[in-house]
Amino acid sequence: MTTNDGLRLRSVTAEQILDSRGHPTLQVQVVTDDGASFSGSAPAGASTGDHEARELRDGGSDFGGRGVTNAVTLVADQVEPLLTGTKWVTLDDIDGALYRLDGTGRFAKIGANTAVAVSIACARAFAHQQRIPLHEWISDQLGTTPVMPVPHFNVVNGGAHAANGLAFQEFLVAPTGARDISDAVQMGAEIYAALEAELRSRFGSLGVGDEGGFAPDTDDENQVLDTIMRSIERAGLTPGLNVRLALDAAANSFYDGKYYRLHGRWRSADDLLARYVDLAANYPIWSIEDPFDESDRNAWHDIMDRLGDRVQILGDDIFVTDAARIRAGAKEEIANAALIKPNQIGTVTQTFEALRTAREVGFRTMISHRSGETLDTFIADLAVGAGTGQIKAGAPARGERVAKYNRLTRLHKLYPQLGYAQWWTD
């Protein structure tokens, strides 16, 4: 049974913590009138879209200008007085108050890092106030059926996430043939271990990227994909049956405004499209994220024409979790799916708007972490409650990554009735 008598906050406080890259970020704690405490923390991206909401950073010399002490002060001086002493009926009310406090439309004043941390903490408080689990509260807000998502494990890192020659940013494995989320996590961990052995035998010393994936010293995508395929088989699984592959090209990171830098040469969008078509024909790749720069709209049209009927063309930097941009992209037919990152847009309410819009226009959605992460597990509950069927939270390694996967397996144990997503059989 749920209740909604309104939420009263006794206090809203913030502190500066470190994210997984050793950069400062913001953690916010709210205390409700019954003494319950809830927190939220802000991740940060390395590969960011031009249209993302803005972070509030200190500048200056401390932490290379990345400090967030100004955001901590802002929470104390402006956010706490705004949110305490009032009964809040919905999260939309709180997030709307933050949006109006900022007044810029992109959180350029208070920072999306401030807004998302406060919003996540308050979402947890509302679930508590209504006496239901967070994923169920999210489901109620969206009118969705909760489902366990297929995890997309980022097992090889390149691009802006690693110091190697790979242009593409992420090479992912998705255990679509798993029985449940626990089986999927086991598959991911066993593939990861097999991949480490394969890569060490080929490259010797082996780096690790920002998201826990390996960073081999190569610029050859085929070599990486062949090694991943062998690793899947080494783990006793079958590529294309138990496990499918996905790519995040993050093409804006190797685009100069006209050409794309691949294998040491500048190539046209047509050349890059031919590369994707070839890879999709030779490997069980089911999803390609940000295949072109966000400004290269004609190329997005072209890849939809060539691959959109059988490959998920997933927009991240081109949509930035913005409902209006998702709706426009669907009208232009430049993609068929949207990546969802709450800190890109600023609040949980705006994230819900993006999810609703994606559903209305027939897009699939994937919930995503950022390269600079914390131990916050909100996105795991978001993926389950929103029923997206897909999540990516990095490799099955490093505490800030596995925290999300462990949260999913915990939810499976607590609520075994939650099924494992079956979107690949649609």
C-alpha positions, 0 to 999 in steps of 0.5 A, spaced: 500 500 500 502 506 498 501 513 501 502 520 498 501 525 504 507 529 502 514 529 503 517 534 508 525 535 508 528 536 515 535 538 512 539 538 505 546 537 505 552 536 501 559 534 501 565 533 496 567 526 494 572 523 489 569 519 483 572 513 480 577 517 476 579 521 482 576 527 480 571 531 485 564 530 485 558 532 489 554 527 494 547 530 497 544 527 503 537 529 505 533 527 511 526 527 512 521 529 517 521 522 520 529 522 521 530 517 515 536 519 511 537 518 503 543 520 499 545 521 491 551 523 488 553 526 481 557 522 476 561 525 470 563 524 463 569 524 459 566 524 452 560 529 453 555 532 448 555 539 446 548 540 449 548 536 455 546 540 462 552 544 465 556 542 471 558 547 476 566 547 478 570 551 482 576 553 477 582 555 480 588 551 482 585 545 487 584 539 483 586 542 477 579 546 477 575 540 478 573 542 485 565 542 487 566 546 494 562 552 490 556 547 489 557 545 496 556 552 499 550 553 494 546 547 497 547 550 504 545 557 502 540 556 497 538 549 496 536 547 503 532 553 505 528 552 498 527 545 500 526 545 507 520 547 511 515 545 505 511 539 504 512 537 497 507 532 493 511 530 488 518 529 485 516 534 479 515 539 484 522 539 487 525 538 481 521 544 478 523 548 484 531 547 482 530 548 475 527 555 477 532 556 482 537 555 476 533 560 471 538 558 465 534 552 462 541 548 462 543 548 470 549 553 468 548 557 475 547 551 480 550 545 476 547 539 473 551 535 478 548 539 484 541 538 481 542 530 479 545 529 486 539 533 490 534 529 485 536 522 486 536 523 494 529 526 493 527 520 489 529 515 494 526 519 499 519 519 496 519 512 495 521 511 502 515 516 504 510 512 500 513 505 503 515 502 496 521 500 493 525 505 489 524 501 483 517 500 484 516 507 485 519 509 479 515 504 475 509 507 478 511 514 476 512 512 469 506 507 468 511 501 466 512 494 468 519 493 471 523 488 468 531 486 469 535 489 464 540 485 459 547 488 462 552 490 457 559 489 459 564 494 457 570 489 456 575 493 452 576 501 452 578 505 447 577 513 445 577 518 450 576 512 456 583 509 454 590 511 452 591 506 446 590 507 439 583 504 438 578 510 436 572 506 438 570 508 445 567 501 448 566 494 446 561 491 450 558 484 451 551 483 452 548 476 455 542 476 451 541 468 452 542 468 460 536 465 464 536 471 469 540 477 471 545 473 476 546 468 470 548 474 466 553 477 471 556 470 471 557 470 464 560 477 464 565 476 469 567 469 466 568 472 459 572 478 462 576 473 466 577 469 459 578 476 455 584 478 460 587 471 459 587 472 451 589 479 451 595 478 456 597 472 452 597 477 446 600 483 449 603 481 455 602 488 460 595 490 459 592 497 461 585 498 464 580 504 461 576 508 465 570 504 465 574 497 467 575 495 460 581 492 458 585 497 454 590 493 449 595 497 445 592 496 438 588 500 433 585 494 430 577 493 431 577 486 428 583 484 432 579 486 439 572 483 436 576 477 434 579 476 441 572 477 444 569 472 440 574 467 442 573 469 450 566 468 449 567 461 447 573 460 452 567 461 457 563 456 454 558 460 451 556 461 443 557 468 440 550 470 437 546 465 441 548 466 448 552 473 448 551 479 443 556 484 442 555 492 442 559 498 440 560 505 442 564 509 437 563 515 440 565 518 434 565 525 436 572 524 439 575 522 432 571 527 428 574 534 425 568 537 423 569 533 416 573 527 417 573 521 422 580 519 424 581 511 424 587 507 423 591 513 422 588 516 416 582 521 415 576 518 412 569 520 410 563 518 413 561 514 407 568 510 409 566 509 416 559 507 414 562 502 410 566 500 416 560 499 420 556 495 415 562 490 414 563 489 422 555 488 423 556 483 417 562 479 420 560 479 428 554 478 432 553 486 433 546 488 435 547 495 437 552 501 435 552 507 439 554 514 437 556 512 430 557 519 427 558 526 430 552 529 433 552 534 427 553 529 422 546 528 421 546 525 414 551 520 416 546 518 421 540 517 416 545 513 412 546 508 417 539 508 419 537 506 412 543 501 411 543 497 418 536 500 422 532 494 420 537 489 424 541 493 428 540 498 434 542 505 432 543 508 439 544 516 440 547 519 446 551 525 444 546 527 439 540 526 444 543 527 451 537 525 455 533 531 452 525 529 451 525 534 445 531 532 442 529 525 442 522 527 439 526 531 433 530 525 432 525 520 431 521 525 426 528 525 422 529 518 423 536 518 425 536 513 430 532 508 433 534 508 440 536 513 446 541 512 451 539 515 458 543 518 463 540 522 468 546 527 469 546 529 462 539 533 463 539 535 470 534 531 474 530 525 475 523 528 473 527 530 466 530 523 465 522 521 466 520 525 461 526 523 456 524 516 457 516 517 456 518 521 450 522 515 447 516 510 449 511 514 445 516 515 439 517 507 439 525 508 441 528 503 445 532 506 451 538 503 455 540 506 462 547 508 462 553 510 467 558 515 466 566 514 466 567 518 472 562 514 477 561 513 484 558 508 488 551 510 487 546 505 484 540 509 482 541 507 475 540 500 477 533 501 480 532 506 474 533 501 469 529 496 472 523 500 474 523 504 467 523 497 464 528 499 459 531 492 458 538 494 457 543 497 462 551 499 461 555 500 467 562 498 465 566 492 466 564 487 471 570 489 475 572 495 479 567 497 485 563 503 482 561 499 476 560 492 480 556 496 485 550 497 480 551 489 477 550 487 485 544 492 486 541 488 480 542 481 483 540 483 489 533 486 487 533 479 483 533 476 490 529 480 493 523 480 488 524 474 484 518 475 480 522 480 476 523 477 469 529 478 465 528 482 459 526 478 452 527 484 447 532 480 443 526 475 441 521 481 439 
